[in-house]
Amino acid sequence: MQITTDEEYISYLAKEKDTDMVVDLRPGKNIVLCTLDGNSYNHWLPRLAAFIKDRVDNDHGLPDKIYITYTTEPFLDMGDKVFSQIVEKGFYVTEKNSNVSYYDENIECTFINGDLAIVDSVTKYLSVNNLSIGNIKTIGYPLGLLSRTRNRLTELNANNKIADYNSNPTKHFICLNAVACRYRAELVTWLHQTGIIDKCHWSWLRRKTTKEWDEHLEECGFSDTEIFDFRKTTVLDISLDELEIHTNQDTVSDFYYLTDSLIDIGVETVPDAHQFITEKTWKPYLHGKISLFLNCQSYYSILKNLGFELYDEIFDYSFDTIIDIHERQTAYYAELKRISDISIEELQMKISTIEDKILRNRNHAWNCDLGTLFPFKDYPTLLPQE
């Protein structure tokens, strides 16, 4: 969408909900903005490059600022070298009447990504791929998936669902695993080894799992499938086919999730590679359910800095500060073991004493302003819409 007047900008704010590329050419603006969330970067990055090339070829001038946002993923290299494409297609222009690409240092370029540690991640990526970042700025934005999760729960008519801590639950935990990964396989194996699995509702759906994934997990030491066979699917409340339908990955079971279990446990998406927060974290907050996940170092400090209160009355978060992922994982297991030894009745009573805190966190998750950071504040279609 191209904006040249204040009237067109007002129309954009009022009507446009699915605009993936915005060109604001009002006096004093000259900004191009493109979101890759919910869309193929192989589609939008070439379109962005073609737009910039067209402006050069037709003597319309280059934009002063370019923003590219990809807030629902942390990955820079997803097989197609996303960041390489952003550098090559988004921030380079083709010199008029030639095939030579050059970097224009007068353009202010900003890449906003879901990885909070984006600066370190980009530095490593540039080193591995022998790229020069030029003057591209990077910003880590943690709330892209919260926005998408809120939108999806509203679409599912689940925005008013809340955990019932006055019920008579039969399980301490619920542990939902759609996508297989090493740390999730280790957790579910440990739950079986310790017998704590009997205190869990759990699933293992093997989403996107391939033969290569199975071979990788076996190389990591999971060949003893008599304890837990990660090559088999375990369905709890939703099948893999049902899960793959549009918004269904944000579905939770009223019975298993909201009524018959006390604490949501598991492993976040990339606890060893990125500072990234997904719907796995946001759904418990949005549904008023307490949770204890393994994620990157200082994960709970990050959540606290985002305005969420910790449940210190229930959990010992000291494992959160451990740098080494394997040591942090072992300490996380120890905390799960301690909690599992508390009777359901006592644990439920402890949770009932922090009901006000749980509801404050839920309210914050639903109502915190996700558009406080530029450019989302001025161009709200850049926030994930689905």
C-alpha positions as a Markdown table, in Angstrom:
| # | Residue | x | y | z |
|---|---|---|---|---|
| 1 | Met | 0.0 | 0.0 | 0.0 |
| 2 | Gln | 1.3 | 3.4 | -0.9 |
| 3 | Ile | 0.6 | 6.4 | 1.3 |
| 4 | Thr | 1.2 | 9.9 | 0.0 |
| 5 | Thr | -1.3 | 12.1 | 2.0 |
| 6 | Asp | -2.5 | 12.2 | 5.6 |
| 7 | Glu | -5.9 | 11.2 | 4.4 |
| 8 | Glu | -4.5 | 8.0 | 2.9 |
| 9 | Tyr | -2.7 | 7.3 | 6.1 |
| 10 | Ile | -5.9 | 7.7 | 8.1 |
| 11 | Ser | -7.6 | 5.3 | 5.6 |
| 12 | Tyr | -4.8 | 2.8 | 6.1 |
| 13 | Leu | -5.2 | 2.9 | 9.9 |
| 14 | Ala | -9.0 | 2.5 | 9.6 |
| 15 | Lys | -9.3 | -0.2 | 6.9 |
| 16 | Glu | -6.1 | -2.0 | 6.1 |
| 17 | Lys | -5.5 | -5.2 | 8.2 |
| 18 | Asp | -3.4 | -7.4 | 5.9 |
| 19 | Thr | -1.0 | -5.1 | 4.3 |
| 20 | Asp | 2.4 | -6.7 | 4.1 |
| 21 | Met | 4.3 | -3.9 | 2.5 |
| 22 | Val | 3.7 | -0.2 | 3.2 |
| 23 | Val | 5.3 | 2.7 | 1.3 |
| 24 | Asp | 4.9 | 6.0 | 3.1 |
| 25 | Leu | 5.9 | 8.9 | 0.8 |
| 26 | Arg | 4.3 | 11.7 | 2.8 |
| 27 | Pro | 6.5 | 14.8 | 3.2 |
| 28 | Gly | 9.2 | 14.1 | 5.8 |
| 29 | Lys | 8.6 | 10.3 | 5.7 |
| 30 | Asn | 10.0 | 8.4 | 2.6 |
| 31 | Ile | 9.8 | 5.1 | 4.4 |
| 32 | Val | 9.4 | 1.5 | 3.0 |
| 33 | Leu | 8.2 | -1.2 | 5.5 |
| 34 | Cys | 7.8 | -4.9 | 4.8 |
| 35 | Thr | 6.7 | -7.7 | 7.1 |
| 36 | Leu | 7.7 | -11.3 | 6.5 |
| 37 | Asp | 5.4 | -12.7 | 9.3 |
| 38 | Gly | 2.8 | -15.1 | 8.0 |
| 39 | Asn | 4.2 | -14.9 | 4.4 |
| 40 | Ser | 6.9 | -16.4 | 2.3 |
| 41 | Tyr | 10.1 | -14.3 | 2.5 |
| 42 | Asn | 10.8 | -15.7 | -1.0 |
| 43 | His | 7.8 | -13.8 | -2.2 |
| 44 | Trp | 8.1 | -10.5 | -0.3 |
| 45 | Leu | 11.8 | -9.9 | -0.4 |
| 46 | Pro | 12.0 | -10.0 | -4.2 |
| 47 | Arg | 9.0 | -7.6 | -4.3 |
| 48 | Leu | 10.8 | -5.2 | -2.0 |
| 49 | Ala | 13.9 | -5.4 | -4.1 |
| 50 | Ala | 11.9 | -4.9 | -7.3 |
| 51 | Phe | 10.3 | -1.8 | -5.8 |
| 52 | Ile | 13.6 | -0.3 | -4.8 |
| 53 | Lys | 15.1 | -1.1 | -8.2 |
| 54 | Asp | 12.1 | 0.5 | -9.9 |
| 55 | Arg | 12.6 | 3.7 | -8.0 |
| 56 | Val | 16.3 | 3.8 | -9.0 |
| 57 | Asp | 15.6 | 3.0 | -12.6 |
| 58 | Asn | 12.9 | 5.7 | -12.9 |
| 59 | Asp | 14.8 | 8.4 | -11.0 |
| 60 | His | 12.2 | 8.4 | -8.2 |
| 61 | Gly | 15.0 | 8.3 | -5.5 |
| 62 | Leu | 15.8 | 5.8 | -2.8 |
| 63 | Pro | 13.8 | 5.6 | 0.4 |
| 64 | Asp | 15.4 | 7.2 | 3.5 |
| 65 | Lys | 14.5 | 4.3 | 5.7 |
| 66 | Ile | 13.6 | 0.6 | 5.2 |
| 67 | Tyr | 12.1 | -1.6 | 7.9 |
| 68 | Ile | 11.8 | -5.4 | 7.5 |
| 69 | Thr | 10.1 | -7.3 | 10.3 |
| 70 | Tyr | 10.1 | -11.0 | 11.0 |
| 71 | Thr | 8.9 | -11.3 | 14.6 |
| 72 | Thr | 7.3 | -14.7 | 14.7 |
| 73 | Glu | 10.5 | -16.6 | 13.9 |
| 74 | Pro | 14.0 | -16.3 | 15.4 |
| 75 | Phe | 15.8 | -18.1 | 12.6 |
| 76 | Leu | 18.2 | -16.3 | 10.3 |
| 77 | Asp | 18.9 | -19.4 | 8.2 |
| 78 | Met | 15.9 | -21.6 | 7.4 |
| 79 | Gly | 17.4 | -23.4 | 4.5 |
| 80 | Asp | 17.1 | -20.4 | 2.2 |
| 81 | Lys | 19.4 | -18.1 | 4.2 |
| 82 | Val | 16.8 | -15.6 | 5.2 |
| 83 | Phe | 19.2 | -13.0 | 6.5 |
| 84 | Ser | 21.4 | -13.3 | 3.4 |
| 85 | Gln | 18.3 | -12.6 | 1.3 |
| 86 | Ile | 17.4 | -9.6 | 3.5 |
| 87 | Val | 20.9 | -8.1 | 2.9 |
| 88 | Glu | 21.0 | -8.9 | -0.8 |
| 89 | Lys | 17.3 | -8.1 | -1.7 |
| 90 | Gly | 16.3 | -5.7 | 0.9 |
| 91 | Phe | 19.2 | -3.4 | 1.4 |
| 92 | Tyr | 21.0 | -3.4 | -1.9 |
| 93 | Val | 19.9 | -1.6 | -5.1 |
| 94 | Thr | 20.8 | -2.1 | -8.7 |
| 95 | Glu | 22.6 | 0.7 | -10.3 |
| 96 | Lys | 20.7 | 2.2 | -13.2 |
| 97 | Asn | 21.4 | 0.7 | -16.6 |
| 98 | Ser | 23.7 | -2.0 | -15.2 |
| 99 | Asn | 23.7 | -5.2 | -13.4 |
| 100 | Val | 26.0 | -4.0 | -10.6 |
| 101 | Ser | 24.6 | -4.1 | -7.1 |
| 102 | Tyr | 26.0 | -1.6 | -4.6 |
| 103 | Tyr | 25.3 | -0.6 | -1.0 |
| 104 | Asp | 23.8 | 2.8 | -0.4 |
| 105 | Glu | 25.0 | 4.0 | 3.0 |
| 106 | Asn | 22.5 | 6.8 | 3.0 |
| 107 | Ile | 19.6 | 4.4 | 3.5 |
| 108 | Glu | 18.8 | 3.7 | 7.2 |
| 109 | Cys | 18.0 | 0.0 | 7.4 |
| 110 | Thr | 16.4 | -1.8 | 10.3 |
| 111 | Phe | 15.7 | -5.5 | 10.7 |
| 112 | Ile | 13.3 | -6.4 | 13.6 |
| 113 | Asn | 13.3 | -10.1 | 14.5 |
| 114 | Gly | 11.7 | -12.3 | 17.2 |
| 115 | Asp | 15.1 | -13.3 | 18.6 |
| 116 | Leu | 15.9 | -11.1 | 21.6 |
| 117 | Ala | 19.6 | -11.9 | 21.2 |
| 118 | Ile | 19.5 | -10.8 | 17.5 |
| 119 | Val | 22.7 | -8.8 | 17.7 |
| 120 | Asp | 24.8 | -11.8 | 18.8 |
| 121 | Ser | 22.9 | -14.1 | 16.4 |
| 122 | Val | 23.5 | -11.8 | 13.4 |
| 123 | Thr | 27.2 | -11.5 | 14.4 |
| 124 | Lys | 27.6 | -15.3 | 14.3 |
| 125 | Tyr | 25.6 | -15.6 | 11.1 |
| 126 | Leu | 27.7 | -13.0 | 9.3 |
| 127 | Ser | 30.9 | -14.8 | 10.4 |
| 128 | Val | 29.7 | -18.2 | 9.2 |
| 129 | Asn | 28.3 | -16.8 | 5.9 |
| 130 | Asn | 31.1 | -14.3 | 5.2 |
| 131 | Leu | 28.6 | -11.4 | 4.9 |
| 132 | Ser | 29.0 | -7.7 | 5.7 |
| 133 | Ile | 26.1 | -6.2 | 7.5 |
| 134 | Gly | 26.9 | -2.6 | 6.4 |
| 135 | Asn | 24.9 | -0.2 | 8.5 |
| 136 | Ile | 21.9 | -2.4 | 9.0 |
| 137 | Lys | 20.5 | -2.1 | 12.5 |
| 138 | Thr | 18.9 | -5.0 | 14.3 |
| 139 | Ile | 16.2 | -5.1 | 17.0 |
| 140 | Gly | 15.0 | -8.1 | 19.0 |
| 141 | Tyr | 11.2 | -7.9 | 19.5 |
| 142 | Pro | 9.7 | -10.5 | 21.9 |
| 143 | Leu | 6.0 | -9.9 | 21.4 |
| 144 | Gly | 5.3 | -10.9 | 17.8 |
| 145 | Leu | 4.0 | -14.4 | 18.7 |
| 146 | Leu | 2.0 | -13.0 | 21.6 |
| 147 | Ser | 0.2 | -10.8 | 19.1 |
| 148 | Arg | -0.4 | -13.8 | 16.8 |
| 149 | Thr | -1.5 | -16.0 | 19.7 |
| 150 | Arg | -4.0 | -13.5 | 21.0 |
| 151 | Asn | -5.5 | -13.1 | 17.5 |
| 152 | Arg | -5.8 | -16.9 | 17.0 |
| 153 | Leu | -7.4 | -17.5 | 20.4 |
| 154 | Thr | -9.9 | -14.7 | 19.6 |
| 155 | Glu | -10.6 | -16.4 | 16.2 |
| 156 | Leu | -11.1 | -19.7 | 18.0 |
| 157 | Asn | -13.5 | -18.0 | 20.5 |
| 158 | Ala | -11.2 | -19.1 | 23.2 |
| 159 | Asn | -10.3 | -15.6 | 24.5 |
| 160 | Asn | -12.5 | -16.0 | 27.6 |
| 161 | Lys | -11.4 | -19.5 | 28.6 |
| 162 | Ile | -9.5 | -19.7 | 31.9 |
| 163 | Ala | -8.0 | -22.5 | 34.0 |
| 164 | Asp | -10.3 | -23.8 | 36.7 |
| 165 | Tyr | -8.2 | -24.1 | 39.8 |
| 166 | Asn | -11.4 | -24.9 | 41.8 |
| 167 | Ser | -11.8 | -28.2 | 40.1 |
| 168 | Asn | -10.7 | -31.7 | 41.2 |
| 169 | Pro | -7.6 | -32.3 | 39.0 |
| 170 | Thr | -6.1 | -35.7 | 38.7 |
| 171 | Lys | -2.7 | -34.7 | 37.4 |
| 172 | His | 0.1 | -32.3 | 38.5 |
| 173 | Phe | 1.3 | -31.5 | 35.0 |
| 174 | Ile | 0.4 | -31.3 | 31.4 |
| 175 | Cys | 3.2 | -31.6 | 28.9 |
| 176 | Leu | 2.3 | -31.1 | 25.2 |
| 177 | Asn | 4.9 | -31.8 | 22.5 |
| 178 | Ala | 4.0 | -31.2 | 18.9 |
| 179 | Val | 7.4 | -30.7 | 17.3 |
| 180 | Ala | 10.1 | -33.2 | 18.2 |
| 181 | Cys | 13.5 | -32.0 | 19.4 |
| 182 | Arg | 16.4 | -33.3 | 21.5 |
| 183 | Tyr | 15.5 | -31.5 | 24.7 |
| 184 | Arg | 11.8 | -32.4 | 24.5 |
| 185 | Ala | 12.8 | -36.1 | 23.9 |
| 186 | Glu | 15.1 | -35.9 | 26.9 |
| 187 | Leu | 12.4 | -34.4 | 29.1 |
| 188 | Val | 9.7 | -37.0 | 28.2 |
| 189 | Thr | 12.3 | -39.8 | 28.5 |
| 190 | Trp | 13.2 | -38.5 | 32.0 |
| 191 | Leu | 9.5 | -38.2 | 33.0 |
| 192 | His | 9.2 | -41.9 | 32.1 |
| 193 | Gln | 12.4 | -43.0 | 33.9 |
| 194 | Thr | 11.3 | -41.3 | 37.1 |
| 195 | Gly | 7.6 | -42.3 | 36.9 |
| 196 | Ile | 6.5 | -38.7 | 37.0 |
| 197 | Ile | 4.9 | -39.3 | 33.6 |
| 198 | Asp | 2.1 | -40.9 | 35.6 |
| 199 | Lys | 1.4 | -37.5 | 37.1 |
| 200 | Cys | 1.2 | -35.9 | 33.6 |
| 201 | His | -1.2 | -35.6 | 30.8 |
| 202 | Trp | 1.1 | -35.6 | 27.8 |
| 203 | Ser | 1.4 | -35.8 | 24.0 |
| 204 | Trp | 4.1 | -36.5 | 21.4 |
| 205 | Leu | 2.8 | -35.7 | 18.0 |
| 206 | Arg | 6.0 | -35.8 | 15.9 |
| 207 | Arg | 5.0 | -32.7 | 13.9 |
| 208 | Lys | 7.5 | -32.2 | 11.0 |
| 209 | Thr | 9.4 | -35.2 | 12.2 |
| 210 | Thr | 11.4 | -37.0 | 9.5 |
| 211 | Lys | 13.7 | -40.0 | 9.3 |
| 212 | Glu | 16.6 | -37.6 | 9.7 |
| 213 | Trp | 15.1 | -36.3 | 12.9 |
| 214 | Asp | 14.8 | -39.8 | 14.3 |
| 215 | Glu | 18.4 | -40.6 | 13.4 |
| 216 | His | 19.5 | -37.3 | 15.1 |
| 217 | Leu | 17.7 | -38.2 | 18.3 |
| 218 | Glu | 19.2 | -41.7 | 18.3 |
| 219 | Glu | 22.6 | -40.2 | 17.9 |
| 220 | Cys | 21.9 | -38.1 | 21.0 |
| 221 | Gly | 21.4 | -41.3 | 23.0 |
| 222 | Phe | 17.7 | -42.1 | 22.6 |
| 223 | Ser | 18.1 | -45.6 | 21.3 |
| 224 | Asp | 16.5 | -47.2 | 24.3 |
| 225 | Thr | 12.9 | -47.0 | 23.0 |
| 226 | Glu | 11.7 | -49.4 | 25.7 |
| 227 | Ile | 11.7 | -46.4 | 28.1 |
| 228 | Phe | 10.1 | -43.9 | 25.7 |
| 229 | Asp | 9.8 | -44.6 | 21.9 |
| 230 | Phe | 10.0 | -41.1 | 20.4 |
| 231 | Arg | 9.3 | -42.7 | 17.0 |
| 232 | Lys | 5.7 | -43.3 | 17.9 |
| 233 | Thr | 2.9 | -40.7 | 18.1 |
| 234 | Thr | 1.1 | -40.2 | 21.4 |
| 235 | Val | -2.1 | -38.2 | 21.0 |
| 236 | Leu | -3.8 | -36.5 | 24.0 |
| 237 | Asp | -6.5 | -34.0 | 22.9 |
| 238 | Ile | -5.8 | -33.3 | 19.3 |
| 239 | Ser | -4.3 | -35.3 | 16.4 |
| 240 | Leu | -1.6 | -34.1 | 14.1 |
| 241 | Asp | -4.0 | -33.6 | 11.2 |
| 242 | Glu | -6.2 | -31.5 | 13.4 |
| 243 | Leu | -3.3 | -29.5 | 14.7 |
| 244 | Glu | -2.2 | -28.5 | 11.2 |
| 245 | Ile | -5.4 | -26.6 | 10.5 |
| 246 | His | -4.7 | -22.9 | 10.5 |
| 247 | Thr | -5.2 | -21.6 | 14.1 |
| 248 | Asn | -5.4 | -25.0 | 15.8 |
| 249 | Gln | -1.8 | -25.0 | 17.1 |
| 250 | Asp | -3.2 | -22.5 | 19.7 |
| 251 | Thr | -6.0 | -24.8 | 20.7 |
| 252 | Val | -6.1 | -26.2 | 24.3 |
| 253 | Ser | -8.4 | -28.8 | 25.7 |
| 254 | Asp | -11.0 | -27.6 | 28.2 |
| 255 | Phe | -10.6 | -30.8 | 30.2 |
| 256 | Tyr | -7.0 | -31.8 | 30.1 |
| 257 | Tyr | -5.5 | -28.3 | 30.0 |
| 258 | Leu | -7.9 | -26.1 | 31.8 |
| 259 | Thr | -9.5 | -28.5 | 34.3 |
| 260 | Asp | -7.6 | -31.7 | 35.0 |
| 261 | Ser | -4.0 | -30.5 | 35.3 |
| 262 | Leu | -2.4 | -27.9 | 37.5 |
| 263 | Ile | 0.9 | -26.8 | 35.8 |
| 264 | Asp | 1.9 | -26.6 | 32.1 |
| 265 | Ile | 5.5 | -27.9 | 31.7 |
| 266 | Gly | 7.8 | -28.5 | 28.8 |
| 267 | Val | 10.6 | -27.2 | 26.7 |
| 268 | Glu | 10.4 | -24.0 | 24.6 |
| 269 | Thr | 11.3 | -24.0 | 20.9 |
| 270 | Val | 15.1 | -23.2 | 20.9 |
| 271 | Pro | 16.4 | -23.1 | 24.5 |
| 272 | Asp | 20.1 | -23.5 | 23.4 |
| 273 | Ala | 20.2 | -21.2 | 20.3 |
| 274 | His | 18.1 | -18.1 | 20.7 |
| 275 | Gln | 16.3 | -16.0 | 23.2 |
| 276 | Phe | 12.9 | -16.7 | 21.7 |
| 277 | Ile | 9.4 | -16.9 | 23.2 |
| 278 | Thr | 6.5 | -18.7 | 21.5 |
| 279 | Glu | 2.9 | -19.5 | 22.0 |
| 280 | Lys | 4.0 | -22.3 | 24.3 |
| 281 | Thr | 4.8 | -19.5 | 26.8 |
| 282 | Trp | 1.9 | -17.2 | 26.0 |
| 283 | Lys | -1.0 | -19.6 | 26.1 |
| 284 | Pro | -0.7 | -20.3 | 29.8 |
| 285 | Tyr | -0.6 | -16.6 | 30.6 |
| 286 | Leu | -3.6 | -15.9 | 28.3 |
| 287 | His | -5.6 | -18.8 | 29.9 |
| 288 | Gly | -4.7 | -18.0 | 33.5 |
| 289 | Lys | -2.7 | -21.2 | 33.9 |
| 290 | Ile | 0.6 | -21.4 | 35.7 |
| 291 | Ser | 3.6 | -22.9 | 33.9 |
| 292 | Leu | 7.2 | -23.9 | 34.3 |
| 293 | Phe | 9.2 | -24.2 | 31.1 |
| 294 | Leu | 12.8 | -24.8 | 30.2 |
| 295 | Asn | 14.1 | -22.1 | 27.8 |
| 296 | Cys | 17.1 | -19.8 | 27.2 |
| 297 | Gln | 19.2 | -18.6 | 30.1 |
| 298 | Ser | 17.4 | -15.7 | 32.0 |
| 299 | Tyr | 14.1 | -16.6 | 30.4 |
| 300 | Tyr | 12.2 | -15.7 | 33.6 |
| 301 | Ser | 14.2 | -12.5 | 34.0 |
| 302 | Ile | 13.1 | -11.6 | 30.5 |
| 303 | Leu | 9.4 | -12.3 | 31.3 |
| 304 | Lys | 9.7 | -10.2 | 34.5 |
| 305 | Asn | 11.2 | -7.3 | 32.5 |
| 306 | Leu | 8.2 | -7.6 | 30.1 |
| 307 | Gly | 5.9 | -6.9 | 33.1 |
| 308 | Phe | 4.9 | -10.5 | 34.1 |
| 309 | Glu | 5.1 | -11.5 | 37.8 |
| 310 | Leu | 6.9 | -14.7 | 38.7 |
| 311 | Tyr | 5.2 | -17.4 | 40.9 |
| 312 | Asp | 7.9 | -17.5 | 43.5 |
| 313 | Glu | 5.4 | -18.9 | 46.0 |
| 314 | Ile | 5.3 | -22.1 | 43.9 |
| 315 | Phe | 8.6 | -22.4 | 42.0 |
| 316 | Asp | 12.3 | -22.1 | 42.7 |
| 317 | Tyr | 13.6 | -20.3 | 39.6 |
| 318 | Ser | 17.3 | -20.5 | 40.4 |
| 319 | Phe | 17.9 | -22.9 | 37.5 |
| 320 | Asp | 17.1 | -19.9 | 35.2 |
| 321 | Thr | 20.5 | -18.3 | 35.7 |
| 322 | Ile | 22.6 | -21.4 | 34.8 |
| 323 | Ile | 24.6 | -20.7 | 31.6 |
| 324 | Asp | 25.2 | -24.3 | 30.4 |
| 325 | Ile | 22.0 | -25.7 | 28.9 |
| 326 | His | 22.6 | -29.3 | 30.1 |
| 327 | Glu | 23.3 | -28.1 | 33.7 |
| 328 | Arg | 20.2 | -25.8 | 33.5 |
| 329 | Gln | 18.2 | -28.8 | 32.2 |
| 330 | Thr | 19.3 | -31.0 | 35.1 |
| 331 | Ala | 18.3 | -28.3 | 37.6 |
| 332 | Tyr | 15.0 | -27.8 | 35.9 |
| 333 | Tyr | 14.3 | -31.6 | 36.3 |
| 334 | Ala | 15.1 | -31.3 | 40.0 |
| 335 | Glu | 12.5 | -28.6 | 40.4 |
| 336 | Leu | 9.9 | -30.7 | 38.5 |
| 337 | Lys | 10.7 | -33.6 | 40.9 |
| 338 | Arg | 10.3 | -31.4 | 43.9 |
| 339 | Ile | 6.9 | -30.1 | 42.7 |
| 340 | Ser | 5.8 | -33.6 | 41.8 |
| 341 | Asp | 6.4 | -34.8 | 45.4 |
| 342 | Ile | 3.8 | -32.2 | 46.7 |
| 343 | Ser | 0.3 | -33.7 | 46.8 |
| 344 | Ile | -2.2 | -32.4 | 44.4 |
| 345 | Glu | -4.3 | -31.1 | 47.2 |
| 346 | Glu | -1.5 | -29.1 | 48.8 |
| 347 | Leu | -0.3 | -27.8 | 45.5 |
| 348 | Gln | -3.8 | -26.7 | 44.5 |
| 349 | Met | -4.1 | -24.9 | 47.8 |
| 350 | Lys | -0.7 | -23.1 | 47.2 |
| 351 | Ile | -1.9 | -22.0 | 43.7 |
| 352 | Ser | -5.2 | -20.7 | 45.1 |
| 353 | Thr | -3.2 | -18.3 | 47.3 |
| 354 | Ile | -1.7 | -16.5 | 44.3 |
| 355 | Glu | -5.0 | -16.3 | 42.3 |
| 356 | Asp | -4.7 | -12.5 | 42.1 |
| 357 | Lys | -1.2 | -12.7 | 40.7 |
| 358 | Ile | -2.3 | -15.3 | 38.1 |
| 359 | Leu | -5.2 | -13.0 | 37.0 |
| 360 | Arg | -2.9 | -9.9 | 36.8 |
| 361 | Asn | -0.6 | -11.8 | 34.5 |
| 362 | Arg | -3.5 | -12.9 | 32.4 |
| 363 | Asn | -4.8 | -9.4 | 32.2 |
| 364 | His | -1.3 | -8.1 | 31.3 |
| 365 | Ala | -1.0 | -10.7 | 28.5 |
| 366 | Trp | -4.3 | -9.8 | 27.0 |
| 367 | Asn | -4.0 | -6.0 | 27.3 |
| 368 | Cys | -0.3 | -5.0 | 27.1 |
| 369 | Asp | 0.3 | -2.6 | 24.2 |
| 370 | Leu | 2.3 | -4.5 | 21.6 |
| 371 | Gly | 2.6 | -1.4 | 19.4 |
| 372 | Thr | 4.7 | 0.8 | 21.6 |
| 373 | Leu | 7.8 | 0.2 | 19.5 |
| 374 | Phe | 8.3 | 2.0 | 16.2 |
| 375 | Pro | 7.3 | 1.1 | 13.5 |
| 376 | Phe | 4.5 | -1.0 | 14.9 |
| 377 | Lys | 2.9 | 1.9 | 16.6 |
| 378 | Asp | 2.6 | 3.9 | 13.4 |
| 379 | Tyr | 2.1 | 1.0 | 11.0 |
| 380 | Pro | 0.0 | -1.7 | 12.9 |
| 381 | Thr | -0.3 | -4.0 | 10.0 |
| 382 | Leu | 3.3 | -5.0 | 10.6 |
| 383 | Leu | 2.2 | -6.9 | 13.7 |
| 384 | Pro | 1.3 | -10.5 | 13.0 |
| 385 | Gln | -2.4 | -10.7 | 12.0 |
| 386 | Glu | -3.1 | -14.4 | 12.1 |
